[in-house]
């Protein structure tokens, strides 16, 4: 079995004030544009939310061009 280094930065000090561990929050990061070509994932599987385009991305690798869109579209209130 391979040993994988956790580069997420969410170690023992990852708890938010409400006690929730950031590692298990989705999305892990947000930004005002697509992360492709600009944001390097901290780990495979990390999620990113584009707050302008309302797109949720997930990293399938650890290079800045490995983000895949999962969910698109602005949520509307019911």
mmJSON file of the N, C-alpha and C atoms, coordinates in Angstrom:
{"data_MODEL":{"atom_site":{
"group_PDB":["ATOM","ATOM","ATOM","ATOM","ATOM","ATOM","ATOM","ATOM","ATOM","ATOM","ATOM","ATOM","ATOM","ATOM","ATOM","ATOM","ATOM","ATOM","ATOM","ATOM","ATOM","ATOM","ATOM","ATOM","ATOM","ATOM","ATOM","ATOM","ATOM","ATOM","ATOM","ATOM","ATOM","ATOM","ATOM","ATOM","ATOM","ATOM","ATOM","ATOM","ATOM","ATOM","ATOM","ATOM","ATOM","ATOM","ATOM","ATOM","ATOM","ATOM","ATOM","ATOM","ATOM","ATOM","ATOM","ATOM","ATOM","ATOM","ATOM","ATOM","ATOM","ATOM","ATOM","ATOM","ATOM","ATOM","ATOM","ATOM","ATOM","ATOM","ATOM","ATOM","ATOM","ATOM","ATOM","ATOM","ATOM","ATOM","ATOM","ATOM","ATOM","ATOM","ATOM","ATOM","ATOM","ATOM","ATOM","ATOM","ATOM","ATOM","ATOM","ATOM","ATOM","ATOM","ATOM","ATOM","ATOM","ATOM","ATOM","ATOM","ATOM","ATOM","ATOM","ATOM","ATOM","ATOM","ATOM","ATOM","ATOM","ATOM","ATOM","ATOM","ATOM","ATOM","ATOM","ATOM","ATOM","ATOM","ATOM","ATOM","ATOM","ATOM","ATOM","ATOM","ATOM","ATOM","ATOM","ATOM","ATOM","ATOM","ATOM","ATOM","ATOM","ATOM","ATOM","ATOM","ATOM","ATOM","ATOM","ATOM","ATOM","ATOM","ATOM","ATOM","ATOM","ATOM","ATOM","ATOM","ATOM","ATOM","ATOM","ATOM","ATOM","ATOM","ATOM","ATOM","ATOM","ATOM","ATOM","ATOM","ATOM","ATOM","ATOM","ATOM","ATOM","ATOM","ATOM","ATOM","ATOM","ATOM","ATOM","ATOM","ATOM","ATOM","ATOM","ATOM","ATOM","ATOM","ATOM","ATOM","ATOM","ATOM","ATOM","ATOM","ATOM","ATOM","ATOM","ATOM","ATOM","ATOM","ATOM","ATOM","ATOM","ATOM","ATOM","ATOM","ATOM","ATOM","ATOM","ATOM","ATOM","ATOM","ATOM","ATOM","ATOM","ATOM","ATOM","ATOM","ATOM","ATOM","ATOM","ATOM","ATOM","ATOM","ATOM","ATOM","ATOM","ATOM","ATOM","ATOM","ATOM","ATOM","ATOM","ATOM","ATOM","ATOM","ATOM","ATOM","ATOM","ATOM","ATOM","ATOM","ATOM","ATOM"],
"id":[1,2,3,4,5,6,7,8,9,10,11,12,13,14,15,16,17,18,19,20,21,22,23,24,25,26,27,28,29,30,31,32,33,34,35,36,37,38,39,40,41,42,43,44,45,46,47,48,49,50,51,52,53,54,55,56,57,58,59,60,61,62,63,64,65,66,67,68,69,70,71,72,73,74,75,76,77,78,79,80,81,82,83,84,85,86,87,88,89,90,91,92,93,94,95,96,97,98,99,100,101,102,103,104,105,106,107,108,109,110,111,112,113,114,115,116,117,118,119,120,121,122,123,124,125,126,127,128,129,130,131,132,133,134,135,136,137,138,139,140,141,142,143,144,145,146,147,148,149,150,151,152,153,154,155,156,157,158,159,160,161,162,163,164,165,166,167,168,169,170,171,172,173,174,175,176,177,178,179,180,181,182,183,184,185,186,187,188,189,190,191,192,193,194,195,196,197,198,199,200,201,202,203,204,205,206,207,208,209,210,211,212,213,214,215,216,217,218,219,220,221,222,223,224,225,226,227,228,229,230,231,232,233,234],
"type_symbol":["N","C","C","N","C","C","N","C","C","N","C","C","N","C","C","N","C","C","N","C","C","N","C","C","N","C","C","N","C","C","N","C","C","N","C","C","N","C","C","N","C","C","N","C","C","N","C","C","N","C","C","N","C","C","N","C","C","N","C","C","N","C","C","N","C","C","N","C","C","N","C","C","N","C","C","N","C","C","N","C","C","N","C","C","N","C","C","N","C","C","N","C","C","N","C","C","N","C","C","N","C","C","N","C","C","N","C","C","N","C","C","N","C","C","N","C","C","N","C","C","N","C","C","N","C","C","N","C","C","N","C","C","N","C","C","N","C","C","N","C","C","N","C","C","N","C","C","N","C","C","N","C","C","N","C","C","N","C","C","N","C","C","N","C","C","N","C","C","N","C","C","N","C","C","N","C","C","N","C","C","N","C","C","N","C","C","N","C","C","N","C","C","N","C","C","N","C","C","N","C","C","N","C","C","N","C","C","N","C","C","N","C","C","N","C","C","N","C","C","N","C","C","N","C","C","N","C","C","N","C","C","N","C","C"],
"label_atom_id":["N","CA","C","N","CA","C","N","CA","C","N","CA","C","N","CA","C","N","CA","C","N","CA","C","N","CA","C","N","CA","C","N","CA","C","N","CA","C","N","CA","C","N","CA","C","N","CA","C","N","CA","C","N","CA","C","N","CA","C","N","CA","C","N","CA","C","N","CA","C","N","CA","C","N","CA","C","N","CA","C","N","CA","C","N","CA","C","N","CA","C","N","CA","C","N","CA","C","N","CA","C","N","CA","C","N","CA","C","N","CA","C","N","CA","C","N","CA","C","N","CA","C","N","CA","C","N","CA","C","N","CA","C","N","CA","C","N","CA","C","N","CA","C","N","CA","C","N","CA","C","N","CA","C","N","CA","C","N","CA","C","N","CA","C","N","CA","C","N","CA","C","N","CA","C","N","CA","C","N","CA","C","N","CA","C","N","CA","C","N","CA","C","N","CA","C","N","CA","C","N","CA","C","N","CA","C","N","CA","C","N","CA","C","N","CA","C","N","CA","C","N","CA","C","N","CA","C","N","CA","C","N","CA","C","N","CA","C","N","CA","C","N","CA","C","N","CA","C","N","CA","C","N","CA","C","N","CA","C","N","CA","C","N","CA","C","N","CA","C","N","CA","C"],
"label_alt_id":[null,null,null,null,null,null,null,null,null,null,null,null,null,null,null,null,null,null,null,null,null,null,null,null,null,null,null,null,null,null,null,null,null,null,null,null,null,null,null,null,null,null,null,null,null,null,null,null,null,null,null,null,null,null,null,null,null,null,null,null,null,null,null,null,null,null,null,null,null,null,null,null,null,null,null,null,null,null,null,null,null,null,null,null,null,null,null,null,null,null,null,null,null,null,null,null,null,null,null,null,null,null,null,null,null,null,null,null,null,null,null,null,null,null,null,null,null,null,null,null,null,null,null,null,null,null,null,null,null,null,null,null,null,null,null,null,null,null,null,null,null,null,null,null,null,null,null,null,null,null,null,null,null,null,null,null,null,null,null,null,null,null,null,null,null,null,null,null,null,null,null,null,null,null,null,null,null,null,null,null,null,null,null,null,null,null,null,null,null,null,null,null,null,null,null,null,null,null,null,null,null,null,null,null,null,null,null,null,null,null,null,null,null,null,null,null,null,null,null,null,null,null,null,null,null,null,null,null,null,null,null,null,null,null],
"label_comp_id":["UNK","UNK","UNK","UNK","UNK","UNK","UNK","UNK","UNK","UNK","UNK","UNK","UNK","UNK","UNK","UNK","UNK","UNK","UNK","UNK","UNK","UNK","UNK","UNK","UNK","UNK","UNK","UNK","UNK","UNK","UNK","UNK","UNK","UNK","UNK","UNK","UNK","UNK","UNK","UNK","UNK","UNK","UNK","UNK","UNK","UNK","UNK","UNK","UNK","UNK","UNK","UNK","UNK","UNK","UNK","UNK","UNK","UNK","UNK","UNK","UNK","UNK","UNK","UNK","UNK","UNK","UNK","UNK","UNK","UNK","UNK","UNK","UNK","UNK","UNK","UNK","UNK","UNK","UNK","UNK","UNK","UNK","UNK","UNK","UNK","UNK","UNK","UNK","UNK","UNK","UNK","UNK","UNK","UNK","UNK","UNK","UNK","UNK","UNK","UNK","UNK","UNK","UNK","UNK","UNK","UNK","UNK","UNK","UNK","UNK","UNK","UNK","UNK","UNK","UNK","UNK","UNK","UNK","UNK","UNK","UNK","UNK","UNK","UNK","UNK","UNK","UNK","UNK","UNK","UNK","UNK","UNK","UNK","UNK","UNK","UNK","UNK","UNK","UNK","UNK","UNK","UNK","UNK","UNK","UNK","UNK","UNK","UNK","UNK","UNK","UNK","UNK","UNK","UNK","UNK","UNK","UNK","UNK","UNK","UNK","UNK","UNK","UNK","UNK","UNK","UNK","UNK","UNK","UNK","UNK","UNK","UNK","UNK","UNK","UNK","UNK","UNK","UNK","UNK","UNK","UNK","UNK","UNK","UNK","UNK","UNK","UNK","UNK","UNK","UNK","UNK","UNK","UNK","UNK","UNK","UNK","UNK","UNK","UNK","UNK","UNK","UNK","UNK","UNK","UNK","UNK","UNK","UNK","UNK","UNK","UNK","UNK","UNK","UNK","UNK","UNK","UNK","UNK","UNK","UNK","UNK","UNK","UNK","UNK","UNK","UNK","UNK","UNK","UNK","UNK","UNK","UNK","UNK","UNK"],
"label_asym_id":["A","A","A","A","A","A","A","A","A","A","A","A","A","A","A","A","A","A","A","A","A","A","A","A","A","A","A","A","A","A","A","A","A","A","A","A","A","A","A","A","A","A","A","A","A","A","A","A","A","A","A","A","A","A","A","A","A","A","A","A","A","A","A","A","A","A","A","A","A","A","A","A","A","A","A","A","A","A","A","A","A","A","A","A","A","A","A","A","A","A","A","A","A","A","A","A","A","A","A","A","A","A","A","A","A","A","A","A","A","A","A","A","A","A","A","A","A","A","A","A","A","A","A","A","A","A","A","A","A","A","A","A","A","A","A","A","A","A","A","A","A","A","A","A","A","A","A","A","A","A","A","A","A","A","A","A","A","A","A","A","A","A","A","A","A","A","A","A","A","A","A","A","A","A","A","A","A","A","A","A","A","A","A","A","A","A","A","A","A","A","A","A","A","A","A","A","A","A","A","A","A","A","A","A","A","A","A","A","A","A","A","A","A","A","A","A","A","A","A","A","A","A","A","A","A","A","A","A","A","A","A","A","A","A"],
"label_entity_id":["1","1","1","1","1","1","1","1","1","1","1","1","1","1","1","1","1","1","1","1","1","1","1","1","1","1","1","1","1","1","1","1","1","1","1","1","1","1","1","1","1","1","1","1","1","1","1","1","1","1","1","1","1","1","1","1","1","1","1","1","1","1","1","1","1","1","1","1","1","1","1","1","1","1","1","1","1","1","1","1","1","1","1","1","1","1","1","1","1","1","1","1","1","1","1","1","1","1","1","1","1","1","1","1","1","1","1","1","1","1","1","1","1","1","1","1","1","1","1","1","1","1","1","1","1","1","1","1","1","1","1","1","1","1","1","1","1","1","1","1","1","1","1","1","1","1","1","1","1","1","1","1","1","1","1","1","1","1","1","1","1","1","1","1","1","1","1","1","1","1","1","1","1","1","1","1","1","1","1","1","1","1","1","1","1","1","1","1","1","1","1","1","1","1","1","1","1","1","1","1","1","1","1","1","1","1","1","1","1","1","1","1","1","1","1","1","1","1","1","1","1","1","1","1","1","1","1","1","1","1","1","1","1","1"],
"label_seq_id":[1,1,1,2,2,2,3,3,3,4,4,4,5,5,5,6,6,6,7,7,7,8,8,8,9,9,9,10,10,10,11,11,11,12,12,12,13,13,13,14,14,14,15,15,15,16,16,16,17,17,17,18,18,18,19,19,19,20,20,20,21,21,21,22,22,22,23,23,23,24,24,24,25,25,25,26,26,26,27,27,27,28,28,28,29,29,29,30,30,30,31,31,31,32,32,32,33,33,33,34,34,34,35,35,35,36,36,36,37,37,37,38,38,38,39,39,39,40,40,40,41,41,41,42,42,42,43,43,43,44,44,44,45,45,45,46,46,46,47,47,47,48,48,48,49,49,49,50,50,50,51,51,51,52,52,52,53,53,53,54,54,54,55,55,55,56,56,56,57,57,57,58,58,58,59,59,59,60,60,60,61,61,61,62,62,62,63,63,63,64,64,64,65,65,65,66,66,66,67,67,67,68,68,68,69,69,69,70,70,70,71,71,71,72,72,72,73,73,73,74,74,74,75,75,75,76,76,76,77,77,77,78,78,78],
"pdbx_PDB_ins_code":[null,null,null,null,null,null,null,null,null,null,null,null,null,null,null,null,null,null,null,null,null,null,null,null,null,null,null,null,null,null,null,null,null,null,null,null,null,null,null,null,null,null,null,null,null,null,null,null,null,null,null,null,null,null,null,null,null,null,null,null,null,null,null,null,null,null,null,null,null,null,null,null,null,null,null,null,null,null,null,null,null,null,null,null,null,null,null,null,null,null,null,null,null,null,null,null,null,null,null,null,null,null,null,null,null,null,null,null,null,null,null,null,null,null,null,null,null,null,null,null,null,null,null,null,null,null,null,null,null,null,null,null,null,null,null,null,null,null,null,null,null,null,null,null,null,null,null,null,null,null,null,null,null,null,null,null,null,null,null,null,null,null,null,null,null,null,null,null,null,null,null,null,null,null,null,null,null,null,null,null,null,null,null,null,null,null,null,null,null,null,null,null,null,null,null,null,null,null,null,null,null,null,null,null,null,null,null,null,null,null,null,null,null,null,null,null,null,null,null,null,null,null,null,null,null,null,null,null,null,null,null,null,null,null],
"Cartn_x":[0.84,0.0,0.887,0.519,1.294,0.981,1.974,1.785,1.543,0.469,0.107,0.194,0.927,1.082,-0.153,-0.716,-1.863,-1.355,-1.51,-1.048,-2.185,-3.308,-4.477,-4.32,-3.431,-3.299,-4.352,-5.171,-6.221,-5.771,-4.814,-4.315,-5.128,-4.468,-5.174,-5.762,-5.282,-5.805,-6.848,-7.517,-8.442,-9.87,-10.122,-11.492,-11.893,-13.096,-13.661,-14.24,-14.591,-15.12,-16.34,-17.118,-18.293,-17.967,-16.683,-16.265,-16.254,-16.628,-16.648,-15.246,-14.824,-13.511,-13.582,-12.742,-12.737,-12.485,-11.767,-11.446,-12.717,-13.771,-14.991,-16.051,-15.666,-16.594,-16.51,-17.606,-17.617,-18.298,-17.753,-16.456,-15.318,-14.132,-12.964,-12.453,-12.592,-12.15,-13.139,-13.1,-13.966,-13.149,-13.686,-13.045,-14.038,-13.67,-14.58,-14.426,-13.769,-13.583,-13.241,-13.133,-12.743,-11.354,-11.137,-9.808,-8.836,-9.347,-8.481,-7.402,-6.171,-5.033,-4.524,-5.242,-4.821,-4.688,-5.475,-5.469,-4.919,-3.872,-3.302,-4.035,-4.643,-5.337,-4.37,-4.845,-4.028,-4.013,-5.032,-5.109,-6.15,-6.03,-6.985,-8.334,-9.393,-10.722,-11.152,-10.235,-10.595,-11.699,-12.58,-13.662,-13.427,-13.911,-13.755,-15.08,-15.543,-16.797,-16.517,-16.916,-16.81,-18.025,-17.8,-18.902,-19.496,-18.813,-19.334,-20.132,-19.578,-20.241,-21.14,-21.121,-21.943,-21.682,-20.397,-19.98,-19.176,-19.451,-18.718,-17.733,-16.467,-15.422,-14.837,-14.299,-13.562,-12.257,-11.18,-9.871,-9.74,-9.297,-9.068,-7.576,-6.767,-5.313,-4.764,-3.458,-2.855,-2.175,-2.557,-2.062,-3.168,-2.793,-3.781,-4.773,-4.613,-5.548,-6.376,-6.514,-7.233,-8.588,-9.144,-10.457,-11.564,-12.554,-13.709,-14.964,-15.813,-17.064,-18.004,-18.625,-19.57,-21.002,-21.236,-22.58,-22.487,-23.389,-23.415,-24.807,-24.868,-26.136,-26.376,-26.989,-27.291,-28.492,-28.356,-29.484,-30.568,-31.784,-32.892,-33.684,-34.124,-34.912,-36.306,-36.826,-38.163,-39.187],
"Cartn_y":[-1.17,0.0,1.235,2.208,3.442,4.389,5.142,6.193,7.493,8.182,9.42,10.569,11.586,12.751,13.639,14.062,14.958,16.384,17.019,18.392,19.395,18.976,19.847,20.979,20.835,21.861,21.731,20.709,20.49,19.448,19.807,18.893,19.013,18.847,18.885,20.262,21.3,22.644,23.041,22.055,22.358,22.616,22.553,22.755,24.217,24.442,25.783,26.099,27.363,27.724,26.899,26.412,25.622,24.147,23.779,22.413,21.514,22.025,21.23,21.158,19.965,19.79,20.247,21.19,21.736,20.674,19.622,18.586,17.923,17.896,17.224,18.196,19.444,20.445,20.441,20.75,20.838,22.132,22.98,22.857,23.207,22.789,23.076,24.498,25.003,26.372,27.024,28.338,29.101,30.153,30.636,31.695,32.275,33.367,34.082,33.69,32.567,32.112,30.629,30.051,28.648,28.447,27.334,27.077,26.512,26.086,25.477,26.448,25.992,26.788,27.773,27.942,28.937,28.4,27.388,26.873,25.449,25.22,23.885,23.182,22.031,21.306,20.888,20.928,20.488,18.969,18.316,16.864,16.456,15.237,14.7,14.539,15.036,14.979,16.285,17.254,18.548,19.197,19.933,20.631,22.139,22.781,24.23,24.773,25.88,26.495,27.852,27.997,29.271,30.103,31.17,31.976,32.92,33.121,33.971,33.151,32.041,31.199,30.141,30.04,29.059,27.641,27.291,25.97,25.314,24.057,23.26,22.38,22.385,21.6,20.595,19.495,18.545,18.214,18.168,17.851,16.344,15.932,14.511,14.203,15.19,15.046,16.16,16.382,17.435,18.51,18.607,19.682,20.728,21.944,23.023,22.884,21.874,21.673,20.394,19.92,18.668,18.866,20.061,20.344,19.994,19.226,18.881,19.506,20.107,20.659,19.534,19.671,18.675,19.16,20.366,20.938,22.352,22.713,24.062,24.661,25.964,26.655,27.32,28.466,29.243,28.626,28.474,27.961,29.025,28.585,29.52,29.162,30.138,29.908,29.424,28.53,27.996,28.676],
"Cartn_z":[0.0,0.0,0.0,-0.804,-0.918,0.233,0.615,1.605,0.857,1.203,0.53,1.524,1.161,2.016,1.883,3.002,3.006,2.918,1.732,1.526,1.676,2.223,2.287,3.293,4.239,5.263,6.351,6.263,7.251,8.262,9.053,10.069,11.337,12.455,13.736,14.026,13.364,13.587,12.565,11.949,10.866,11.331,12.629,13.097,13.012,12.491,12.44,13.819,14.073,15.393,15.818,14.854,15.227,15.423,15.329,15.581,14.363,13.185,11.967,11.386,10.999,10.388,8.933,8.547,7.188,6.13,6.474,5.506,4.972,5.764,5.358,4.861,4.636,4.107,2.586,1.954,0.498,0.122,-0.677,-1.32,-0.381,-0.741,0.072,-0.149,-1.393,-1.703,-2.652,-2.689,-3.591,-4.311,-5.422,-6.177,-7.164,-7.801,-8.701,-10.161,-10.44,-11.823,-11.811,-12.99,-13.082,-12.483,-11.799,-11.246,-12.281,-13.447,-14.463,-14.924,-14.813,-15.239,-14.214,-13.105,-12.116,-10.694,-10.342,-8.968,-8.967,-8.183,-8.047,-6.907,-7.189,-6.12,-5.02,-3.8,-2.675,-2.581,-3.133,-3.167,-4.203,-4.701,-5.66,-4.949,-5.579,-4.969,-4.328,-4.26,-3.676,-4.504,-3.841,-4.531,-4.512,-5.565,-5.735,-6.26,-5.694,-6.14,-6.773,-8.042,-8.764,-8.386,-7.608,-7.091,-8.13,-9.246,-10.313,-11.322,-11.754,-12.739,-12.142,-10.805,-10.084,-10.579,-10.632,-11.075,-9.961,-9.692,-8.715,-9.486,-9.076,-9.729,-8.747,-9.3,-8.483,-9.191,-8.415,-8.971,-9.145,-10.341,-10.578,-10.612,-10.281,-10.22,-9.35,-9.44,-8.623,-9.463,-10.731,-11.597,-11.752,-12.125,-12.189,-13.348,-14.186,-15.293,-15.128,-13.886,-13.643,-12.97,-13.074,-12.482,-13.472,-13.018,-13.843,-13.253,-14.087,-13.573,-13.163,-11.988,-11.486,-11.595,-11.119,-11.082,-11.624,-12.522,-13.042,-12.877,-12.859,-12.783,-11.454,-11.517,-10.323,-9.606,-8.301,-7.527,-7.43,-7.461,-7.311,-6.074,-5.367,-4.168,-4.526,-3.737,-3.998,-3.123],
"occupancy":[1.0,1.0,1.0,1.0,1.0,1.0,1.0,1.0,1.0,1.0,1.0,1.0,1.0,1.0,1.0,1.0,1.0,1.0,1.0,1.0,1.0,1.0,1.0,1.0,1.0,1.0,1.0,1.0,1.0,1.0,1.0,1.0,1.0,1.0,1.0,1.0,1.0,1.0,1.0,1.0,1.0,1.0,1.0,1.0,1.0,1.0,1.0,1.0,1.0,1.0,1.0,1.0,1.0,1.0,1.0,1.0,1.0,1.0,1.0,1.0,1.0,1.0,1.0,1.0,1.0,1.0,1.0,1.0,1.0,1.0,1.0,1.0,1.0,1.0,1.0,1.0,1.0,1.0,1.0,1.0,1.0,1.0,1.0,1.0,1.0,1.0,1.0,1.0,1.0,1.0,1.0,1.0,1.0,1.0,1.0,1.0,1.0,1.0,1.0,1.0,1.0,1.0,1.0,1.0,1.0,1.0,1.0,1.0,1.0,1.0,1.0,1.0,1.0,1.0,1.0,1.0,1.0,1.0,1.0,1.0,1.0,1.0,1.0,1.0,1.0,1.0,1.0,1.0,1.0,1.0,1.0,1.0,1.0,1.0,1.0,1.0,1.0,1.0,1.0,1.0,1.0,1.0,1.0,1.0,1.0,1.0,1.0,1.0,1.0,1.0,1.0,1.0,1.0,1.0,1.0,1.0,1.0,1.0,1.0,1.0,1.0,1.0,1.0,1.0,1.0,1.0,1.0,1.0,1.0,1.0,1.0,1.0,1.0,1.0,1.0,1.0,1.0,1.0,1.0,1.0,1.0,1.0,1.0,1.0,1.0,1.0,1.0,1.0,1.0,1.0,1.0,1.0,1.0,1.0,1.0,1.0,1.0,1.0,1.0,1.0,1.0,1.0,1.0,1.0,1.0,1.0,1.0,1.0,1.0,1.0,1.0,1.0,1.0,1.0,1.0,1.0,1.0,1.0,1.0,1.0,1.0,1.0,1.0,1.0,1.0,1.0,1.0,1.0,1.0,1.0,1.0,1.0,1.0,1.0],
"B_iso_or_equiv":[0.0,0.0,0.0,0.0,0.0,0.0,0.0,0.0,0.0,0.0,0.0,0.0,0.0,0.0,0.0,0.0,0.0,0.0,0.0,0.0,0.0,0.0,0.0,0.0,0.0,0.0,0.0,0.0,0.0,0.0,0.0,0.0,0.0,0.0,0.0,0.0,0.0,0.0,0.0,0.0,0.0,0.0,0.0,0.0,0.0,0.0,0.0,0.0,0.0,0.0,0.0,0.0,0.0,0.0,0.0,0.0,0.0,0.0,0.0,0.0,0.0,0.0,0.0,0.0,0.0,0.0,0.0,0.0,0.0,0.0,0.0,0.0,0.0,0.0,0.0,0.0,0.0,0.0,0.0,0.0,0.0,0.0,0.0,0.0,0.0,0.0,0.0,0.0,0.0,0.0,0.0,0.0,0.0,0.0,0.0,0.0,0.0,0.0,0.0,0.0,0.0,0.0,0.0,0.0,0.0,0.0,0.0,0.0,0.0,0.0,0.0,0.0,0.0,0.0,0.0,0.0,0.0,0.0,0.0,0.0,0.0,0.0,0.0,0.0,0.0,0.0,0.0,0.0,0.0,0.0,0.0,0.0,0.0,0.0,0.0,0.0,0.0,0.0,0.0,0.0,0.0,0.0,0.0,0.0,0.0,0.0,0.0,0.0,0.0,0.0,0.0,0.0,0.0,0.0,0.0,0.0,0.0,0.0,0.0,0.0,0.0,0.0,0.0,0.0,0.0,0.0,0.0,0.0,0.0,0.0,0.0,0.0,0.0,0.0,0.0,0.0,0.0,0.0,0.0,0.0,0.0,0.0,0.0,0.0,0.0,0.0,0.0,0.0,0.0,0.0,0.0,0.0,0.0,0.0,0.0,0.0,0.0,0.0,0.0,0.0,0.0,0.0,0.0,0.0,0.0,0.0,0.0,0.0,0.0,0.0,0.0,0.0,0.0,0.0,0.0,0.0,0.0,0.0,0.0,0.0,0.0,0.0,0.0,0.0,0.0,0.0,0.0,0.0,0.0,0.0,0.0,0.0,0.0,0.0],
"pdbx_formal_charge":[null,null,null,null,null,null,null,null,null,null,null,null,null,null,null,null,null,null,null,null,null,null,null,null,null,null,null,null,null,null,null,null,null,null,null,null,null,null,null,null,null,null,null,null,null,null,null,null,null,null,null,null,null,null,null,null,null,null,null,null,null,null,null,null,null,null,null,null,null,null,null,null,null,null,null,null,null,null,null,null,null,null,null,null,null,null,null,null,null,null,null,null,null,null,null,null,null,null,null,null,null,null,null,null,null,null,null,null,null,null,null,null,null,null,null,null,null,null,null,null,null,null,null,null,null,null,null,null,null,null,null,null,null,null,null,null,null,null,null,null,null,null,null,null,null,null,null,null,null,null,null,null,null,null,null,null,null,null,null,null,null,null,null,null,null,null,null,null,null,null,null,null,null,null,null,null,null,null,null,null,null,null,null,null,null,null,null,null,null,null,null,null,null,null,null,null,null,null,null,null,null,null,null,null,null,null,null,null,null,null,null,null,null,null,null,null,null,null,null,null,null,null,null,null,null,null,null,null,null,null,null,null,null,null],
"auth_seq_id":[1,1,1,2,2,2,3,3,3,4,4,4,5,5,5,6,6,6,7,7,7,8,8,8,9,9,9,10,10,10,11,11,11,12,12,12,13,13,13,14,14,14,15,15,15,16,16,16,17,17,17,18,18,18,19,19,19,20,20,20,21,21,21,22,22,22,23,23,23,24,24,24,25,25,25,26,26,26,27,27,27,28,28,28,29,29,29,30,30,30,31,31,31,32,32,32,33,33,33,34,34,34,35,35,35,36,36,36,37,37,37,38,38,38,39,39,39,40,40,40,41,41,41,42,42,42,43,43,43,44,44,44,45,45,45,46,46,46,47,47,47,48,48,48,49,49,49,50,50,50,51,51,51,52,52,52,53,53,53,54,54,54,55,55,55,56,56,56,57,57,57,58,58,58,59,59,59,60,60,60,61,61,61,62,62,62,63,63,63,64,64,64,65,65,65,66,66,66,67,67,67,68,68,68,69,69,69,70,70,70,71,71,71,72,72,72,73,73,73,74,74,74,75,75,75,76,76,76,77,77,77,78,78,78],
"auth_comp_id":["UNK","UNK","UNK","UNK","UNK","UNK","UNK","UNK","UNK","UNK","UNK","UNK","UNK","UNK","UNK","UNK","UNK","UNK","UNK","UNK","UNK","UNK","UNK","UNK","UNK","UNK","UNK","UNK","UNK","UNK","UNK","UNK","UNK","UNK","UNK","UNK","UNK","UNK","UNK","UNK","UNK","UNK","UNK","UNK","UNK","UNK","UNK","UNK","UNK","UNK","UNK","UNK","UNK","UNK","UNK","UNK","UNK","UNK","UNK","UNK","UNK","UNK","UNK","UNK","UNK","UNK","UNK","UNK","UNK","UNK","UNK","UNK","UNK","UNK","UNK","UNK","UNK","UNK","UNK","UNK","UNK","UNK","UNK","UNK","UNK","UNK","UNK","UNK","UNK","UNK","UNK","UNK","UNK","UNK","UNK","UNK","UNK","UNK","UNK","UNK","UNK","UNK","UNK","UNK","UNK","UNK","UNK","UNK","UNK","UNK","UNK","UNK","UNK","UNK","UNK","UNK","UNK","UNK","UNK","UNK","UNK","UNK","UNK","UNK","UNK","UNK","UNK","UNK","UNK","UNK","UNK","UNK","UNK","UNK","UNK","UNK","UNK","UNK","UNK","UNK","UNK","UNK","UNK","UNK","UNK","UNK","UNK","UNK","UNK","UNK","UNK","UNK","UNK","UNK","UNK","UNK","UNK","UNK","UNK","UNK","UNK","UNK","UNK","UNK","UNK","UNK","UNK","UNK","UNK","UNK","UNK","UNK","UNK","UNK","UNK","UNK","UNK","UNK","UNK","UNK","UNK","UNK","UNK","UNK","UNK","UNK","UNK","UNK","UNK","UNK","UNK","UNK","UNK","UNK","UNK","UNK","UNK","UNK","UNK","UNK","UNK","UNK","UNK","UNK","UNK","UNK","UNK","UNK","UNK","UNK","UNK","UNK","UNK","UNK","UNK","UNK","UNK","UNK","UNK","UNK","UNK","UNK","UNK","UNK","UNK","UNK","UNK","UNK","UNK","UNK","UNK","UNK","UNK","UNK"],
"auth_asym_id":["A","A","A","A","A","A","A","A","A","A","A","A","A","A","A","A","A","A","A","A","A","A","A","A","A","A","A","A","A","A","A","A","A","A","A","A","A","A","A","A","A","A","A","A","A","A","A","A","A","A","A","A","A","A","A","A","A","A","A","A","A","A","A","A","A","A","A","A","A","A","A","A","A","A","A","A","A","A","A","A","A","A","A","A","A","A","A","A","A","A","A","A","A","A","A","A","A","A","A","A","A","A","A","A","A","A","A","A","A","A","A","A","A","A","A","A","A","A","A","A","A","A","A","A","A","A","A","A","A","A","A","A","A","A","A","A","A","A","A","A","A","A","A","A","A","A","A","A","A","A","A","A","A","A","A","A","A","A","A","A","A","A","A","A","A","A","A","A","A","A","A","A","A","A","A","A","A","A","A","A","A","A","A","A","A","A","A","A","A","A","A","A","A","A","A","A","A","A","A","A","A","A","A","A","A","A","A","A","A","A","A","A","A","A","A","A","A","A","A","A","A","A","A","A","A","A","A","A","A","A","A","A","A","A"],
"auth_atom_id":["N","CA","C","N","CA","C","N","CA","C","N","CA","C","N","CA","C","N","CA","C","N","CA","C","N","CA","C","N","CA","C","N","CA","C","N","CA","C","N","CA","C","N","CA","C","N","CA","C","N","CA","C","N","CA","C","N","CA","C","N","CA","C","N","CA","C","N","CA","C","N","CA","C","N","CA","C","N","CA","C","N","CA","C","N","CA","C","N","CA","C","N","CA","C","N","CA","C","N","CA","C","N","CA","C","N","CA","C","N","CA","C","N","CA","C","N","CA","C","N","CA","C","N","CA","C","N","CA","C","N","CA","C","N","CA","C","N","CA","C","N","CA","C","N","CA","C","N","CA","C","N","CA","C","N","CA","C","N","CA","C","N","CA","C","N","CA","C","N","CA","C","N","CA","C","N","CA","C","N","CA","C","N","CA","C","N","CA","C","N","CA","C","N","CA","C","N","CA","C","N","CA","C","N","CA","C","N","CA","C","N","CA","C","N","CA","C","N","CA","C","N","CA","C","N","CA","C","N","CA","C","N","CA","C","N","CA","C","N","CA","C","N","CA","C","N","CA","C","N","CA","C","N","CA","C","N","CA","C","N","CA","C","N","CA","C","N","CA","C","N","CA","C"],
"pdbx_PDB_model_num":[1,1,1,1,1,1,1,1,1,1,1,1,1,1,1,1,1,1,1,1,1,1,1,1,1,1,1,1,1,1,1,1,1,1,1,1,1,1,1,1,1,1,1,1,1,1,1,1,1,1,1,1,1,1,1,1,1,1,1,1,1,1,1,1,1,1,1,1,1,1,1,1,1,1,1,1,1,1,1,1,1,1,1,1,1,1,1,1,1,1,1,1,1,1,1,1,1,1,1,1,1,1,1,1,1,1,1,1,1,1,1,1,1,1,1,1,1,1,1,1,1,1,1,1,1,1,1,1,1,1,1,1,1,1,1,1,1,1,1,1,1,1,1,1,1,1,1,1,1,1,1,1,1,1,1,1,1,1,1,1,1,1,1,1,1,1,1,1,1,1,1,1,1,1,1,1,1,1,1,1,1,1,1,1,1,1,1,1,1,1,1,1,1,1,1,1,1,1,1,1,1,1,1,1,1,1,1,1,1,1,1,1,1,1,1,1,1,1,1,1,1,1,1,1,1,1,1,1,1,1,1,1,1,1]
}}}
